[in-house]
Structures are given as structure tokens and as C-alpha cells.
Amino acid sequence: MVGHTEYDYGDESAIVTGSTKGIGRGIAEGLAGADANVVVNSRSESEVTSVADELADHGSGEVIGVAADMGDPGDIERLVETAIDAFGEIDLLVNNAAVWPNEDSLVDSDIEQWDSTMDVNVRSQYYAAKLVAAHMRENDIEGSIINHTSQAGDRRTGPFGMYGISKTSINGLTWRMAQELAEDGIRMNAISTDVTETHQTWVEAEAEAENDPDRTAEEILRARGERRPIGRLGQPEDLANAVLFLASDKASYVVGDILRVSGGGNLE
């Protein structure tokens, strides 16, 4: 996605949490290609450094890496402070970081797993949004905050356990916080995914292929995509395009919305 000429984010600065792989990396790459200054984030110092170096030549903006654990409020504070120190101001926050808990039953899971899931998937999005929104208010920045949710948070999608509950919470956060922030010209929205080709979906397909020797992981993923009304799996670039739109002036009247980027999966 080098050179994303449809949008111009020159002189604007963004934080993308959880952005060294998958959807987050695709979003960071899209913003870098649109000439934004971008903060790449994960828990690994080596990963953020490597990805920042790889994205640095995608546009005219600066790309830096900040290692921070989004389950740790102190790390979130340091992430935001480092971004402000580096770029002067933040115009866009993309709350992407999330974990997928390994639990088969809500009844059998323990409270520690609940806490770790909600800390990363929900509390971090709220706290990062709170810190960035305060910075925007103090500096009269009419910026944008975009949360990453999922159709797993919808009631009709079935037993997605703690992950689904966390995404339902993000829907509520988006609706409630957006109304307050809009009074200051700050727009909060969310992107909602269905089946996107990422590391997680490959792990799932590979596990399924182990129990079905007649099919490869690639065949399993292709079949999942073909079941979507549009006939393919989502790609990180699809989510990046949604973020680029929602954060742009073209979406200046879009507030508190959950934009479904699902290839029609939400219609089933």
C-alpha cells in the first residue's frame, strides 16, 4: 500500500496500537503511505523497531516504534507521552491492540483470564482514548479516534466468549464516548471486522487442517472467504482504507458509527 494517494495526511500524526502485524500493521502502512507521522506499537522492542524501519519509506512522514504493553496503564501513558514528544501533537488514535483468550467455556475460565482479556481489549481502548482526547481538548485539535471492534460482539454471532464480550463493550464505548467528544469537535468511530486474513486466522486454519488431512490451511481459508457474500476474505488493506476514510474530512459528519468492513458477512 505504498503511496496511498487518495488521502493526504501530511503534517498529521497518528498512534496505531498493536500494529506490527495483521490488521494493525495494514492500518499503519496505509497511514504511512498517506504521508502521516505514525507511531507503531507492540510489546516487543525489536518488532516495533523493525516495522517502523520497513514503513519509513512508504511516505514523507516519520514512523517511530514504541514498545508498550497495552494491558499496563503506565505503558499506555508512556506511549501517548512519547508520541506527543516526538510529533508535537496527535491527530488520530487507532485502538487496534487486542488478545484472543484461549478459553472453551466462560463457566470454566478463571477470573485472571477475564481480567487480562478486558485489560487489553477494553480498558486499554478507553484509557488511550481518554489520554489522547484530553490532549486534543487542551490543544484545540479536532482529531479522530477509531476503535477496532468485531462482529463477534454482536448478539447473533454466537458463543465468542470473553473476546465477544470485550467487543460488545467496545461498541458501547464508541457510542457513549463519541457523544461527549463530539462537543469538542473530536470524532470517535469504530471499524468492525468479520473474517480477515491475519496471523490469527492462519493459526485457526492450520489447527483445522491438522484434523482434516484432505485439506490445507490455504484451502480452508479460501473456502471461508468464498462463503462471504463478496466471495473473499478481508485483507488488512480493507481495514486501512476504512480508517483512512473515517479519519478524513470526507467523514466529517460521521460520529459514533460502527463501520462494518465485512464483505457482506454482517448480512448473513
C-alpha positions in Angstrom: 0.0 0.0 0.0 2.9 2.3 -0.7 1.8 5.9 -1.7 -1.9 6.0 -0.8 -2.6 9.0 -2.9 -6.4 9.1 -2.4 -5.8 10.6 1.1 -3.3 13.2 2.3 -2.3 13.0 5.9 0.9 15.1 5.6 1.7 17.0 8.8 -0.8 14.8 10.8 0.3 12.3 13.4 -1.3 9.0 14.4 -0.8 6.3 17.1 -1.8 2.8 16.0 -1.8 0.3 18.8 -1.0 -3.4 18.2 0.5 -2.5 14.8 3.4 -4.8 14.0 1.3 -7.5 12.3 -2.1 -8.2 10.7 -4.8 -5.5 10.6 -2.8 -3.1 12.8 0.2 -3.2 10.5 -2.0 -2.8 7.5 -3.5 0.4 9.1 -0.1 1.8 10.0 1.1 1.1 6.5 -1.9 2.9 5.0 -1.3 5.9 7.1 2.4 6.0 6.3 1.6 5.7 2.7 -0.7 8.8 3.0 2.3 10.7 4.4 1.2 10.7 8.1 3.6 10.6 11.0 2.9 7.2 12.6 3.7 5.5 15.9 3.9 1.7 15.6 3.3 -0.2 18.7 3.5 -3.7 20.2 5.1 -5.2 23.3 8.3 -6.1 21.5 11.1 -3.6 21.1 12.6 -5.5 18.2 9.3 -5.8 16.4 8.4 -2.1 16.6 11.8 -1.0 15.5 11.8 -3.4 12.6 8.3 -2.5 11.4 9.0 1.3 11.8 12.1 0.9 9.7 10.2 -1.0 7.0 7.4 1.6 6.8 9.6 4.6 7.0 10.0 4.9 3.2 6.2 4.5 2.4 5.6 8.2 2.6 7.0 11.6 3.6 6.0 11.3 7.3 8.1 9.9 10.1 7.5 6.4 11.5 8.7 5.5 15.0 8.2 2.4 17.1 7.2 2.5 20.8 7.1 -0.8 22.7 4.3 -0.8 25.3 2.1 -3.4 26.9 -1.5 -2.2 26.3 -2.6 -4.1 29.4 -0.5 -1.8 31.6 -1.9 1.7 32.2 1.6 3.1 32.8 2.8 1.8 29.5 -0.2 3.4 27.8 0.7 6.7 29.4 4.3 6.4 28.2 3.1 5.5 24.7 1.0 8.7 24.4 3.6 10.9 26.0 6.3 9.6 23.7 4.1 10.2 20.6 3.4 13.8 21.7 7.1 14.4 22.5 8.0 13.1 19.0 5.4 14.8 16.9 4.1 17.7 19.0 0.5 16.7 18.7 -1.6 13.7 17.9 -4.5 14.0 15.4 -5.5 10.3 15.2 -5.6 7.4 17.6 -6.4 3.9 16.3 -7.2 1.5 19.1 -6.3 -1.8 17.5 -4.5 -3.9 20.1 -6.3 -7.0 21.3 -5.8 -10.5 22.6 -7.9 -13.6 21.8 -8.2 -15.7 25.1 -7.7 -19.4 24.9 -10.9 -20.5 26.7 -13.5 -23.1 25.8 -16.1 -22.1 28.5 -17.0 -18.9 30.3 -18.0 -21.1 33.3 -14.7 -23.0 33.5 -12.4 -20.0 32.8 -10.8 -18.2 35.7 -11.1 -14.6 36.8 -7.4 -13.9 35.9 -8.2 -14.7 32.2 -11.2 -12.4 32.3 -9.0 -9.6 33.8 -6.2 -10.0 31.2 -8.7 -10.0 28.3 -10.6 -7.0 29.4 -7.5 -5.1 30.4 -6.1 -5.3 26.8 -9.3 -5.4 24.8 -11.4 -2.8 26.6 -9.6 -0.9 29.3 -6.7 0.0 27.0 -9.0 1.4 24.3 -10.8 3.5 26.9 -7.6 4.7 28.6 -5.7 5.5 25.4 -8.8 7.3 24.1 -9.1 9.3 27.4 -5.5 10.4 27.3 -5.5 11.3 23.6 -8.9 13.1 23.9 -7.6 15.2 26.8 -4.5 16.1 24.7 -6.8 17.1 21.8 -9.0 19.2 24.0 -6.1 21.0 25.6 -4.7 21.9 22.2 -8.0 22.5 20.3 -7.3 19.6 17.9 -10.4 18.4 16.1 -9.0 14.9 15.8 -10.3 11.4 15.3 -10.3 8.3 17.5 -11.1 5.0 15.8 -11.7 1.8 17.8 -11.4 -1.7 16.4 -14.3 -3.9 17.2 -15.7 -7.1 15.6 -18.9 -8.9 14.6 -18.0 -11.2 17.4 -19.5 -8.5 19.6 -23.0 -8.9 18.0 -25.6 -11.0 19.8 -26.4 -13.1 16.8 -22.8 -14.3 16.2 -23.0 -16.9 18.9 -20.5 -18.1 21.6 -17.4 -16.0 21.2 -16.8 -16.0 24.9 -14.7 -13.3 26.5 -13.5 -12.0 23.2 -17.1 -11.4 22.1 -17.9 -9.7 25.4 -14.9 -7.4 25.0 -16.0 -6.4 21.5 -19.6 -5.8 22.7 -18.0 -3.5 25.3 -16.1 -1.6 22.6 -19.3 -1.0 20.7 -20.8 0.6 23.9 -17.6 2.6 24.5 -17.8 4.0 20.9 -21.4 5.0 21.2 -21.2 6.6 24.6 -17.8 8.4 24.4 -18.4 9.7 20.9 -21.3 11.8 22.1 -19.2 13.5 24.7 -16.2 14.1 22.4 -18.2 15.4 19.5 -18.9 18.5 21.6 -15.2 19.4 21.2 -15.0 18.5 17.5 -13.4 15.1 18.2 -14.9 12.3 16.2 -14.9 8.8 17.6 -16.0 5.9 15.4 -15.2 2.2 15.1 -14.4 -0.3 12.4 -16.0 -3.8 12.7 -14.3 -6.8 11.1 -15.6 -10.2 10.1 -13.1 -12.7 8.7 -9.9 -11.0 7.8 -6.7 -12.8 6.7 -4.3 -12.4 9.6 -1.9 -14.4 11.7 -4.9 -15.5 13.9 -7.0 -16.8 11.0 -4.0 -18.7 9.7 -3.4 -20.3 13.1 -7.1 -21.4 13.2 -6.9 -22.8 9.7 -3.7 -24.7 10.4 -5.3 -26.2 13.5 -8.3 -27.2 11.5 -6.1 -28.7 8.7 -4.3 -30.9 11.3 -7.7 -32.7 11.9 -8.6 -32.8 8.2 -5.6 -34.1 6.2 -7.5 -33.8 2.9 -7.4 -30.0 3.1 -4.6 -27.5 3.5 -4.8 -24.4 5.6 -4.8 -22.3 2.4 -7.8 -24.3 1.1 -9.7 -23.8 4.4 -9.1 -20.1 4.3 -10.2 -19.8 0.7 -13.4 -21.7 1.4 -14.1 -19.3 4.3 -13.7 -16.4 2.0 -15.9 -17.9 -0.6 -18.7 -18.2 2.0 -18.7 -14.4 2.3 -21.3 -12.7 0.0 -18.5 -10.9 -1.7 -16.6 -14.1 -2.2 -13.2 -13.5 -0.5 -11.6 -13.0 2.9 -11.0 -9.5 4.1 -7.4 -8.1 3.9 -5.7 -5.7 6.3 -5.7 -3.1 3.5 -9.6 -3.2 3.6 -9.5 -2.1 7.2 -6.8 0.5 6.4 -9.0 2.0 3.8 -11.8 2.3 6.3 -9.6 4.1 8.8 -8.3 6.5 6.1 -11.9 7.4 5.3 -13.2 7.7 8.8 -10.2 9.9 9.9 -10.5 12.2 6.8 -12.5 15.3 6.2 -14.7 13.2 3.9 -16.2 11.6 7.0 -16.5 14.9 8.9 -20.2 14.2 9.7 -19.7 10.6 10.7 -19.8 10.4 14.5 -20.3 7.4 16.8 -20.7 5.0 13.9 -19.5 1.4 13.7 -18.4 0.9 10.1 -18.7 -2.8 9.1 -15.9 -3.9 6.9 -17.0 -7.5 6.4 -17.6 -8.4 2.7 -21.3 -8.7 3.5 -20.7 -11.1 6.4 -23.0 -8.9 8.5 -25.9 -9.7 6.2 -25.9 -13.4 7.0 
